[in-house]
């Protein structure tokens, strides 16, 4: 996929790391992972930090020289003020109560929710999912205000993207969950051109295939974060590099991509 969980994990990890380095008293990051187990999420963070492929970590295929890196990374992650809640289909009220509790006990600086469409309200009065999503996004916004904590909520996009020639996501792709665009202060899309290009490989040995290979090498590891909405600032595009083996995003300092 595009890597929304990977980007969110990168952000959560770095936020928790910064909190630990500053060491200014009670503070933490809460990650509500409705799709992945905490074990899967930790494996991703480990891969990203130790630069050992997540597949190798899962299979226990770690070489002697990688073992030290692995142990070091595990220790560092273990000390992080990062709380992972893996309750599937969590209700907005349950999530809010848990966030309040974390804030009271440990302090709280960031809430990550992966992802909105897997949440529920526990309310059966809704005819359609759109209204229910509306209650969820309003609930998250109210929680952010109440606790004075930013909420990074992930969302799926509508299938409309797949039908278009230009696959870059845009605000209208959130429309079926209309309240997301409305309630969010910032909307960011992750876009990796390589993802769609990979799927359209022509037959090997043809002229088309050579052109395709050239295109592939141009967009290799390229990731764009498209800021589609920002209430208090500019919109635009941020260039990143995505290392899929380690599910890691990093600044594209030395690479010039053609947007």
C-alpha positions in Angstrom: 0.0 0.0 0.0 1.0 3.7 0.0 2.5 3.5 3.5 0.2 5.5 5.7 0.9 3.2 8.7 4.6 3.4 8.0 4.6 7.2 8.0 2.5 7.3 11.2 4.8 4.9 12.9 7.8 7.0 11.8 6.2 10.1 13.3 5.1 8.4 16.5 8.6 7.0 17.0 10.4 10.3 16.5 7.9 12.1 18.7 8.4 9.6 21.5 12.2 9.8 21.0 12.2 13.6 21.2 10.1 13.4 24.4 12.6 11.0 25.9 15.6 13.2 24.9 14.1 16.4 26.3 13.2 14.6 29.5 11.0 17.4 30.8 8.7 15.4 33.0 5.6 13.4 32.2 4.8 13.0 28.6 4.1 10.2 26.0 2.7 9.2 22.7 -0.4 6.9 22.4 -0.8 4.8 19.3 -4.2 3.2 18.8 -3.6 0.5 16.2 -6.8 -1.1 15.1 -5.4 -2.9 12.1 -2.0 -4.3 13.3 -1.1 -6.0 16.6 1.4 -4.3 18.8 3.8 -7.0 17.9 3.5 -6.3 14.2 3.9 -2.6 14.9 6.9 -3.1 17.1 8.5 -5.2 14.5 8.1 -2.4 12.0 9.7 0.1 14.3 12.5 -2.3 15.0 13.1 -2.8 11.3 13.1 0.9 10.7 15.6 1.6 13.5 17.9 -1.4 13.2 17.9 -1.4 9.4 17.2 -5.1 9.4 14.4 -6.2 7.1 11.1 -6.7 8.9 10.7 -10.1 7.1 14.0 -11.2 8.6 13.0 -10.1 12.1 9.7 -12.0 11.8 11.5 -15.2 10.7 14.2 -14.8 13.2 16.8 -14.6 10.4 19.2 -12.3 12.1 23.0 -12.6 11.4 25.5 -12.3 14.2 26.6 -8.9 13.1 23.0 -7.7 12.9 22.3 -9.1 16.4 24.1 -6.3 18.2 22.2 -3.6 16.1 19.0 -5.5 16.9 19.6 -5.7 20.7 20.6 -2.0 20.7 17.4 -1.0 18.8 15.2 -3.2 21.0 16.6 -1.5 24.1 16.1 2.0 22.7 12.5 1.2 21.7 11.8 -0.4 25.1 12.6 2.8 26.9 10.4 5.0 24.7 7.3 6.6 26.2 5.2 5.0 23.5 2.0 3.3 24.4 0.4 0.9 21.8 -3.3 0.0 22.2 -4.3 -2.8 19.8 -8.0 -3.0 20.5 -9.8 -3.8 17.2 -13.0 -1.9 16.3 -12.4 0.4 19.3 -15.3 2.7 20.2 -14.6 6.4 20.2 -15.8 6.6 23.9 -13.3 3.8 24.9 -10.5 5.5 23.0 -11.2 8.8 24.7 -11.3 7.3 28.2 -8.0 5.5 27.6 -6.3 8.7 26.3 -7.5 10.6 29.3 -6.1 7.9 31.6 -2.7 7.9 29.8 -2.6 11.7 30.0 -3.4 11.6 33.8 -0.8 8.9 34.6 2.0 9.5 32.1 1.3 12.8 30.4 0.4 12.8 26.7 1.7 14.8 23.7 0.4 13.0 20.6 -2.4 10.5 19.8 -2.2 8.4 16.6 -5.2 6.5 15.4 -4.8 3.8 12.7 -7.4 4.1 11.2 -10.7 6.0 11.4 -12.8 3.5 9.3 -12.1 0.7 11.7 -13.5 2.6 14.6 -17.0 2.4 15.8 -19.4 4.5 17.9 -21.3 1.6 19.5 -24.4 3.6 18.3 -26.9 1.8 16.2 -29.0 4.8 15.3 -27.1 5.5 12.1 -28.5 4.6 8.7 -25.1 4.8 6.9 -21.5 4.8 7.7 -21.0 8.4 6.7 -22.9 9.7 9.7 -21.1 7.3 12.0 -17.7 8.5 10.7 -18.9 12.0 11.3 -19.5 11.2 15.0 -16.0 9.6 15.2 -14.2 12.6 13.6 -16.1 15.0 15.8 -15.2 12.9 18.8 -11.5 12.9 17.9 -11.6 16.7 17.4 -13.3 17.2 20.8 -10.7 14.9 22.5 -7.9 16.9 20.9 -9.4 20.1 22.3 -10.2 18.7 25.7 -6.7 17.2 26.3 -4.8 19.9 24.2 -3.1 17.1 22.3 -2.8 16.8 18.5 -4.6 13.7 17.1 -3.1 12.2 13.9 -5.9 10.1 12.5 -5.3 7.9 9.5 -8.0 7.3 6.9 -8.6 5.2 3.8 -9.4 6.9 0.5 -12.3 6.2 -1.7 -11.9 3.8 -4.6 -12.3 6.7 -7.0 -8.5 7.1 -7.1 -8.1 3.7 -8.8 -10.4 4.7 -11.6 -8.5 7.9 -12.5 -5.5 8.4 -14.8 -3.9 10.9 -12.4 -3.6 8.8 -9.3 -2.5 11.6 -7.0 -4.9 11.8 -4.1 -7.0 14.9 -3.6 -9.5 16.2 -1.1 -12.5 14.9 -3.0 -11.2 11.4 -2.3 -12.2 11.9 1.3 -15.7 13.1 0.4 -17.6 10.0 1.2 -16.3 10.5 4.7 -17.2 14.2 4.3 -16.6 15.0 7.9 -12.9 14.2 7.8 -12.0 17.0 5.5 -14.2 19.3 7.4 -13.0 18.5 10.9 -9.3 18.2 10.2 -7.0 21.1 10.6 -4.4 19.5 8.3 -5.0 16.9 5.6 -1.9 15.1 4.3 -1.8 12.4 1.6 1.0 9.9 1.1 1.7 9.2 -2.6 4.3 6.9 -4.1 4.3 6.9 -7.9 6.2 3.6 -7.9 3.2 1.8 -6.3 1.0 2.3 -9.4 3.8 2.1 -12.0 4.9 -1.3 -10.6 1.4 -2.7 -11.4 1.5 -1.6 -15.1 4.7 -3.5 -16.2 4.6 -4.1 -19.9 5.8 -7.3 -21.5 9.6 -7.8 -21.1 11.7 -7.2 -24.2 9.4 -4.6 -25.7 10.1 -0.9 -26.3 7.4 -0.1 -23.8 9.2 -2.2 -21.2 12.4 -0.1 -21.7 10.5 3.1 -21.3 8.7 1.7 -18.2 12.1 0.7 -16.7 13.4 4.3 -17.2 10.3 5.6 -15.5 10.6 3.1 -12.6 14.2 4.2 -12.0 13.1 7.9 -11.9 10.5 7.3 -9.2 12.4 4.6 -7.3 11.8 5.1 -3.5 10.1 8.4 -4.2 7.4 9.4 -1.8 5.4 12.6 -1.7 3.5 14.0 1.2 0.8 16.2 -0.3 -0.6 18.7 2.1 -4.1 19.1 0.7 -5.4 21.3 3.5 -3.9 23.3 6.2 -6.1 25.6 8.3 -3.2 27.8 9.6 -0.6 27.5 6.8 0.3 26.8 3.2 -0.5 23.7 1.2 2.1 22.0 -1.0 4.3 19.0 -1.5 7.1 17.5 0.7 9.6 15.1 -0.9 10.6 12.1 1.0 12.4 8.9 0.3 10.7 5.6 1.2 12.8 2.5 2.0 10.2 -0.3 1.7 12.5 -3.0 3.1 12.6 -1.2 6.4 9.2 0.6 6.0 11.1 3.8 6.7 10.5 7.3 5.4 13.3 9.8 5.4 14.1 13.3 4.1 15.0 13.3 0.4 18.0 15.5 0.9 20.3 14.5 -1.9 17.6 13.4 -4.3 15.9 15.8 -6.7 12.6 14.4 -7.8 10.5 15.8 -10.6 7.1 16.5 -9.2 
